[in-house]
Amino acid sequence: MRYLIDNRNNCDPFVNLAIEEYCLKSLDPRHEYVLLYANAPSVIVGRNQNILQEIDRRYVEAKQIRVLRRLSGGGAVYHDKGNLNFCFIQEAGPGGLRSIPSVLTPVLRSLHHMGLDAHINDRSDLLVGTKKFSGSARFSNTRRVMVHGTLLFDADLQALSRTLTPPENPVLTKAIQSVRHPVANIRPLLGRSMGIREFADRLMDLVGSQMGEVQKWSLGDRHWRQIHRLAADKYRSWEWTFGHTPDFSVMKNSRGKHHLRIDVHRGKIAEIVDLDPDNGTDIWRELGKWLIGTRYEQNEIRSVLSGIRIPAGSRALDPEQLTRELCYN
């Protein structure tokens, strides 16, 4: 049996990611599940990505755009209420989802039926002409497979571009980096005008006509309690969002050459290395003793530096200046 999960029109990205994981791991594995939802402005990075390489953090913080890490791999995506997200969960064994295209094919056919001249590329992106409007990712465990993705319907493309354009700073890491691509909304390209809710209903009707009957299903209070606990304990936590970042090193420049390397492990400073030992000061070696284990966050670093006595011979740098020298952007 296939069920369309009622998410109570929830636009909280932390809760919606928790719904996906909960349905994947906890609901009856004999059934298939579908989820359609829109989120408040947020950026969702892949499981193995370095957030600092994917977003303009100053812009994100100024606009109060939420930052989350999802369960699946792949690249970073921007969400807002003009972006429709889909999630399909099926059995992992024979007859289950084996690839992303196996889900996207009925979605693509449905979009064709609505008048959209779209196609799929070898990265399983959906495009109109040369512009991308959908990206997808896959996650599986021993029993279930989840394929989820985005449909840019009427999103704020300026905010998307600003959010997903990080500053240029040298970072050494094995983290997966997003592949940038021109994007487009599909609302102006459909056969007739419609809002995102009508679009979601129409899409589900057309997908259901290809996959078989899909019944609506409401989660019970017990399910919701566990979902909200998962959202709070995992998806809202610093440990999952930033602490799960693959190890990386930031190279800081001065006068056209690297003068400092900050090694970061699980989101915290592991070592500070002065690459210019002839600069006549051992300030970074001294400060490193205080900063090891500190979250690689401006506020955290500033707080530690403000609470210690800056070593003599520090070129009269104050905590604010030192923080700027250490931080990514």
C-alpha positions as CSV (number, residue, x, y, z in Angstrom):
1,M,0.0,0.0,0.0
2,R,1.1,3.6,-0.7
3,Y,0.5,6.4,1.7
4,L,0.8,10.2,1.3
5,I,1.9,11.4,4.8
6,D,0.0,14.4,6.1
7,N,2.6,16.7,7.6
8,R,-0.1,19.2,8.9
9,N,1.2,21.8,6.5
10,N,4.3,22.1,8.6
11,C,6.9,24.5,7.2
12,D,9.5,23.9,9.9
13,P,12.5,22.4,8.1
14,F,13.8,20.7,11.2
15,V,10.5,18.9,11.7
16,N,10.1,18.0,8.0
17,L,13.6,16.4,7.9
18,A,12.7,14.5,11.1
19,I,9.5,13.3,9.5
20,E,11.5,11.9,6.6
21,E,13.9,10.0,8.9
22,Y,11.2,8.8,11.2
23,C,9.1,7.5,8.4
24,L,12.1,5.8,6.8
25,K,13.2,4.0,10.0
26,S,10.1,3.6,12.1
27,L,6.9,3.1,10.0
28,D,5.7,-0.3,8.8
29,P,8.2,-1.4,6.1
30,R,5.6,-3.3,4.2
31,H,4.2,0.0,2.9
32,E,5.4,2.8,0.7
33,Y,5.3,6.4,1.8
34,V,5.3,9.8,0.0
35,L,5.8,13.2,1.5
36,L,5.3,16.6,-0.1
37,Y,6.1,19.8,1.8
38,A,7.5,23.3,1.6
39,N,9.9,24.8,4.1
40,A,10.5,28.3,5.6
41,P,13.7,29.8,4.2
42,S,16.5,27.4,4.9
43,V,19.6,25.8,3.4
44,I,20.0,22.0,3.5
45,V,23.5,20.6,3.1
46,G,24.4,17.1,2.2
47,R,25.5,14.6,4.9
48,N,29.2,14.9,4.0
49,Q,29.5,18.6,3.2
50,N,31.4,21.4,4.8
51,I,28.9,24.2,5.5
52,L,31.5,26.9,5.2
53,Q,32.3,25.9,1.6
54,E,28.6,25.9,0.6
55,I,27.0,29.1,2.0
56,D,27.5,32.8,2.5
57,R,27.1,32.5,6.3
58,R,27.0,36.3,6.9
59,Y,24.1,36.6,4.5
60,V,22.4,33.5,5.9
61,E,22.7,34.8,9.5
62,A,21.5,38.4,8.5
63,K,18.4,37.0,6.8
64,Q,17.8,34.4,9.6
65,I,17.9,31.6,7.1
66,R,18.0,28.2,8.9
67,V,21.0,25.9,8.3
68,L,20.5,22.1,8.4
69,R,22.3,18.9,7.6
70,R,20.3,16.1,6.0
71,L,20.6,12.4,6.2
72,S,21.5,11.8,2.5
73,G,24.6,12.9,0.6
74,G,24.7,15.2,-2.4
75,G,24.9,19.0,-2.6
76,A,23.5,22.0,-0.8
77,V,20.0,23.2,-1.7
78,Y,18.0,26.4,-0.8
79,H,14.4,26.0,0.4
80,D,11.6,28.5,0.8
81,K,7.8,28.4,0.6
82,G,8.1,28.6,-3.2
83,N,10.0,25.4,-3.4
84,L,8.1,22.0,-3.3
85,N,10.0,19.1,-1.7
86,F,9.2,15.5,-2.3
87,C,10.2,12.3,-0.5
88,F,9.5,8.7,-1.6
89,I,10.2,5.8,0.8
90,Q,10.1,2.2,-0.4
91,E,11.4,-1.3,0.4
92,A,15.1,-1.7,-0.3
93,G,14.8,-5.3,-1.6
94,P,13.7,-6.6,-5.0
95,G,11.0,-4.3,-6.5
96,G,12.1,-1.4,-4.3
97,L,13.8,1.8,-5.4
98,R,17.1,1.0,-7.0
99,S,18.0,4.5,-8.3
100,I,17.0,8.1,-8.3
101,P,15.7,8.0,-11.9
102,S,13.2,5.3,-10.9
103,V,11.4,8.0,-8.8
104,L,12.0,10.9,-11.1
105,T,10.5,9.2,-14.1
106,P,6.9,9.4,-12.9
107,V,7.6,12.9,-11.6
108,L,9.0,13.9,-15.0
109,R,6.1,12.4,-16.9
110,S,3.6,14.3,-14.6
111,L,5.4,17.5,-15.4
112,H,5.2,16.8,-19.1
113,H,1.5,16.3,-18.7
114,M,1.3,19.8,-17.1
115,G,2.9,21.3,-20.1
116,L,6.5,21.5,-19.0
117,D,9.2,20.6,-21.5
118,A,11.7,19.1,-19.0
119,H,14.4,16.5,-19.2
120,I,16.7,14.6,-16.9
121,N,20.5,14.7,-17.1
122,D,23.2,12.2,-16.1
123,R,23.3,13.6,-12.5
124,S,19.6,13.0,-12.1
125,D,18.8,16.7,-12.2
126,L,15.6,17.9,-13.9
127,L,16.1,20.8,-16.3
128,V,14.2,23.1,-18.6
129,G,16.6,23.8,-21.5
130,T,19.9,24.4,-19.7
131,K,18.5,25.5,-16.4
132,K,18.0,23.2,-13.4
133,F,14.8,23.2,-11.3
134,S,15.2,20.0,-9.4
135,G,18.0,18.1,-7.6
136,S,17.6,14.8,-5.7
137,A,19.5,12.6,-3.3
138,R,19.2,9.0,-2.0
139,F,19.7,7.3,1.4
140,S,19.2,3.7,2.3
141,N,19.4,1.3,5.3
142,T,19.1,-2.4,5.3
143,R,15.3,-2.3,4.9
144,R,14.3,0.9,3.2
145,V,15.3,3.4,0.6
146,M,14.5,7.1,0.6
147,V,14.7,9.3,-2.5
148,H,14.0,13.0,-1.8
149,G,14.4,16.2,-3.9
150,T,13.3,19.7,-4.7
151,L,11.2,21.4,-7.3
152,L,11.8,25.1,-7.8
153,F,8.2,26.3,-8.3
154,D,8.3,30.0,-7.4
155,A,11.3,30.3,-5.1
156,D,13.3,33.5,-4.4
157,L,16.1,32.9,-6.9
158,Q,18.0,36.0,-5.7
159,A,18.1,34.6,-2.1
160,L,19.0,31.2,-3.5
161,S,22.0,32.6,-5.3
162,R,23.2,34.7,-2.4
163,T,22.8,31.9,0.1
164,L,24.7,29.3,-2.0
165,T,27.6,31.6,-3.0
166,P,30.3,31.2,-0.3
167,P,33.2,33.6,0.1
168,E,36.5,32.6,-1.5
169,N,38.8,31.3,1.1
170,P,41.3,28.4,0.8
171,V,40.0,25.3,2.6
172,L,41.7,21.9,2.6
173,T,39.1,19.2,2.9
174,K,37.7,15.9,1.5
175,A,34.1,17.1,1.9
176,I,31.8,16.8,-1.0
177,Q,31.3,20.1,-2.8
178,S,28.2,21.2,-4.6
179,V,28.1,21.5,-8.4
180,R,26.9,24.9,-9.3
181,H,24.3,25.2,-12.1
182,P,22.0,27.9,-13.5
183,V,18.5,27.5,-12.1
184,A,14.9,28.4,-13.0
185,N,11.4,28.4,-11.5
186,I,8.8,26.3,-13.3
187,R,5.6,28.2,-12.4
188,P,5.8,30.6,-15.4
189,L,6.5,27.6,-17.7
190,L,3.4,25.5,-16.9
191,G,0.4,25.2,-19.1
192,R,-1.7,27.3,-16.9
193,S,-1.4,29.5,-13.8
194,M,-1.6,27.8,-10.4
195,G,-0.4,28.2,-6.8
196,I,2.0,25.8,-5.1
197,R,-0.7,23.9,-3.2
198,E,-2.7,23.3,-6.4
199,F,0.6,22.3,-8.1
200,A,1.4,19.8,-5.3
201,D,-2.1,18.2,-5.5
202,R,-2.0,18.0,-9.3
203,L,1.5,16.4,-9.2
204,M,0.4,13.8,-6.6
205,D,-2.7,12.9,-8.7
206,L,-0.6,12.4,-11.8
207,V,2.2,10.5,-10.0
208,G,-0.4,8.3,-8.3
209,S,-2.0,7.4,-11.7
210,Q,1.4,5.9,-12.7
211,M,2.5,4.3,-9.5
212,G,-0.9,3.1,-8.2
213,E,-3.4,4.3,-5.7
214,V,-2.0,6.6,-3.0
215,Q,-4.1,7.1,0.2
216,K,-3.7,10.0,2.6
217,W,-2.5,9.0,6.1
218,S,-2.2,11.0,9.3
219,L,0.5,10.4,11.9
220,G,-0.7,9.7,15.4
221,D,0.3,11.6,18.6
222,R,2.8,9.0,19.4
223,H,4.5,9.5,16.1
224,W,4.5,13.2,16.4
225,R,6.1,13.1,19.9
226,Q,9.0,11.0,18.5
227,I,9.3,13.3,15.4
228,H,9.6,16.4,17.5
229,R,12.1,14.7,19.8
230,L,14.2,13.8,16.8
231,A,14.0,17.3,15.4
232,A,15.2,18.8,18.7
233,D,17.8,16.2,19.6
234,K,19.4,15.9,16.1
235,Y,18.4,18.3,13.5
236,R,18.4,21.4,15.7
237,S,21.7,20.4,17.4
238,W,25.1,22.0,16.7
239,E,26.6,18.5,17.0
240,W,24.8,17.2,14.0
241,T,24.7,20.3,11.8
242,F,28.3,21.6,12.4
243,G,30.0,18.9,14.4
244,H,29.4,16.3,11.7
245,T,31.4,18.4,9.2
246,P,34.3,16.4,7.7
247,D,37.7,17.5,9.0
248,F,39.2,20.5,7.3
249,S,41.9,23.1,7.4
250,V,41.5,26.8,6.8
251,M,44.5,28.6,5.2
252,K,44.6,32.3,6.2
253,N,46.4,34.8,3.9
254,S,48.5,37.9,4.6
255,R,50.2,40.0,2.0
256,G,49.6,37.4,-0.7
257,K,50.9,34.3,1.1
258,H,49.6,31.8,3.7
259,H,50.6,32.7,7.2
260,L,48.3,30.6,9.3
261,R,46.6,27.2,9.2
262,I,43.6,26.3,11.4
263,D,42.9,22.5,11.6
264,V,39.3,21.7,12.5
265,H,38.0,18.3,13.8
266,R,34.3,17.7,14.3
267,G,33.7,21.4,14.0
268,K,36.2,22.3,16.7
269,I,39.7,23.8,16.6
270,A,42.2,21.0,16.8
271,E,45.4,22.9,16.0
272,I,46.7,26.3,15.0
273,V,49.9,26.3,13.0
274,D,52.0,29.5,12.3
275,L,53.3,29.1,8.8
276,D,55.6,32.1,9.1
277,P,57.9,31.2,12.0
278,D,60.1,34.1,11.3
279,N,57.5,36.7,12.1
280,G,59.1,37.3,15.5
281,T,56.1,36.3,17.7
282,D,54.8,33.1,19.1
283,I,51.3,34.5,19.7
284,W,49.5,31.7,17.7
285,R,51.2,29.0,19.6
286,E,50.2,30.6,22.9
287,L,46.7,31.3,21.8
288,G,46.3,27.8,20.4
289,K,46.6,26.4,23.9
290,W,43.5,28.3,24.9
291,L,41.5,27.7,21.7
292,I,42.0,23.9,21.2
293,G,38.6,22.3,21.5
294,T,36.7,25.6,20.8
295,R,33.9,25.5,18.2
296,Y,35.1,27.1,15.0
297,E,32.5,29.9,15.3
298,Q,33.2,33.6,15.5
299,N,31.2,34.1,18.7
300,E,32.9,31.1,20.4
301,I,36.4,32.2,19.5
302,R,35.7,35.8,20.4
303,S,34.4,34.7,23.8
304,V,37.5,32.6,24.6
305,L,39.9,35.4,23.5
306,S,38.0,38.0,25.5
307,G,38.5,36.0,28.7
308,I,42.2,35.6,28.5
309,R,45.2,37.9,28.7
310,I,46.6,38.4,25.2
311,P,50.4,37.5,25.3
312,A,53.0,40.2,25.1
313,G,54.4,40.8,21.7
314,S,51.0,40.3,20.1
315,R,51.3,43.2,17.8
316,A,48.7,45.0,19.9
317,L,45.9,42.9,18.3
318,D,42.7,42.9,20.4
319,P,40.3,39.9,20.6
320,E,38.1,41.2,17.8
321,Q,41.1,41.5,15.4
322,L,42.4,38.1,16.4
323,T,39.0,36.6,15.8
324,R,38.8,38.0,12.3
325,E,42.3,36.6,11.5
326,L,41.2,33.1,12.6
327,C,37.7,32.9,11.1
328,Y,36.7,31.8,7.7
329,N,34.6,34.8,6.8
